[in-house]
């Protein structure tokens, strides 16, 4: 008779092996994101002449799982989560034939793309807001899809055919930059700013409890702003 312990160990090895494979594919993709962003930053000074007002376009490495691209007054932070996730049963991607044919394909690593104002870091404005503009899901076959804003997001039914290769990664980086350029800082409502405490006025401007962000009431699923 087969040993129940053997069945248990086989299950452990199969699930752990799958997650390690997904992790390795996601990390490989993240390193391509890094390399392509570095190449962009290296190309920038070769193609752009000096202007009266210097406009930065700089790459900063922040460790194995994070890097930063600063351009103009904006910062994009790319962050890879170290864990592997599966979608809930109710998620739209679980209804695709691609997942129904092989449930292992539903396990994914995630690369997040955040947008912040460069001044938020420069002046240590810790109350300022950043925005998740997209997250890239990568599975064991290096297939991917994106949840995000209109310029970045893909439909779930592309998951079966979309491979996360260099060309796709270049397109995601370019789309993220273009979206950020069109995602402007709006003046906050007057009523949100009309009351300030004495303590806030006595502190330095870097520590004012007045948050700066491109949209107030931002929601990931749908942006109510006039630019999407």
N, C-alpha and C positions, 0 to 999 in steps of 0.2 A: 504493500500500500504506500502511496506517496506520503511523505512526511508533511504534516501541517506546518511545521517550521519552515520547510523548503518553500512552500507556497507563500508564506509570510515574507521570507527573505527575498523571493523573486519579485514580490510586489514592491518592496522597499527599493530594490535595485532598479526596477523599471521606472518608478516614479522619480527617483533621485536622478537617474541617468537622463531622463527626459528634461528635467529642470536644468541640469548642468549643460545640456546641449543648447537649450534656449538661451541660457545665460551667456554661453560662449558666442552664439550668433549675434546676440544683442551687443555684447562688448565689442565684437569685431566691427559691427555697424557703427557704434559710437566712436571708435577710433578713426573710422573713415570720415565721420562728421568732423572730428578734430582736424584731420589732415586737410580736408577740403576747405575748412574755415581758415586754417593757417595759410593755405595757398592764396585764398582771396585777400587776406591781409598783406601778403607779400606782393601781390599784383597791384594793389591800390596805389602805392606811391610811384609805381612805374607808369601808370596810366593817367594820374591826376596831377596837374601842375599846381604849384603853390598859389594860394589865393590870399586876398587881404585878411580873411578870417579862416584860420586853419581849421579843417574839418577832420577829426580823427577817424580812423578805421583800423582798430587794433584788436589783436587776439591776446587773451590772457588764459594761461592754463591754471586751473584751480584744483588739480588732482586727477586721480584715475577716472573719476566718474562725473566730472564737472568741468566746463570751460565757459569762457565769457567772450563775447564779441561786442566791442564798443564802437559805435558809429554815430557821428553827429551828436545829438543829445540823448541817444538811446543806448541801452544795453540789452543784448539777448544773452540769456544764460541757458545753456544746454545741460541737462542733468539726467543721468541714467540711474534708475532705481536698481538696487542690487538684488532684489527679489523677483521671482517669477509669479505671474498672476494668471488666473483663469477667469473668464467672463461669467457673469451670473446667467442663470437659465433664461431670464427674460431679456437679455441683451440681444439686439438685432443681429449681431454677428453670429449668434448661435443658431439662427434660423437659416443660414446659408447652406447650400449643398456642400460647399467646401468643408465645413466643420462637421456636418452630419456624416460625411464619408469617413472621417477619421477624427475622433474627438481630441487626439493628441495635438492637433493643429490649433486648438483653442487656448493652449498655454502660451503666454507671451511675456517677453520683457518689455519695459516701457522706457522711452526717452522723452523727457519733458522739455518744452521750450517756453521759457518765461521772458516777458518783456518788462524792463524797469527803466525809469528815467536815470540818466547818467548822474545828474545832480543829486539824486537820492543817496548815492554812495559817496560822491565827492564831498558833500556837506553833512554826511552822517545823519540824514533825516530818517530816523528809524521808524517813524510812523507812516512814511510814504507807502504806496501800494504798488505791487507788481501784478502782472496778469499772465495767466496761463493761456498762451495763444495756440498751443497745439501739443498733442502727445502722440508719439509714434509707437505703435505696437509691432513687435517683431516675434515671429514664431520659430519653431525648430527647422522649418524649410526656408528660412530667411524671407518669407513672405511678410508683407506689412500692410497696414492701413493706418490712417491718421484720423483722430478726432480733433477738430479745431475750427478755426475761423474759415470763412468761405474761400479765401485765397489759398488756404493750406490743406483743408480737409478733403478726404476721399470718401467715396461711397463704400459701404461695407462689401458690396458684391465685387469690388476690385481685389479683395483679399486673395482670391484664388489665383490671380494672374500677376499681381504686383510683386516683383522681387526687389529687395532693397539693395540695389547696386550703386555704383558711383554716380551714374547719371541721375538716378532717383534722389540720392542724397543731395547732389548739387541743386536739383530743382527745389527740394524742401528748404534748403538754406536760403536760396534766392527768394522763394515765396515768403519766407518768414521775414526777411529784411524788407521786402516790398510792402507787406502787410503793416509792419511796424512804422514805416515811413508815412503810411496813410492813416495811421491810428494816432490822431492828434490829441494834444493836451487841451481840454476844454476848461473854460472858466467855471469854477464851482458856483453853485447857486448862492446868491447873496445871503439868504437866510441861514445857510450853513456856516457862514463866516462872520456874522455880525456880532457874536458874543465871544469875547476872549477874557480869560481870567487874568487877574493881576499877576499871579504866579507865572502864567505862560508868557506874559509880556516882560517879566523880569528875567526870564531865562534867555539864553542865546537863541538866535533864529534856527540854529541846527536842531534844537530840542523842542521847538514849538509843537504843541499837540494839535496841529492843523495838518491833516494829511493831504498830500498832493498825489493825484493820480489822473490817468487819462480819461477815465469814466468813473462817475459815481454810480453805484448800483450795478456794477458790472456782473453779468452772469455768464458762465462758461458756455451754456447751451445756446444762448441767443443774446446778441448784443443789441440793445435798444438804441445805441448811438446812430447817427446818420451816416457813418462810414463803416462798412463791413468788408 
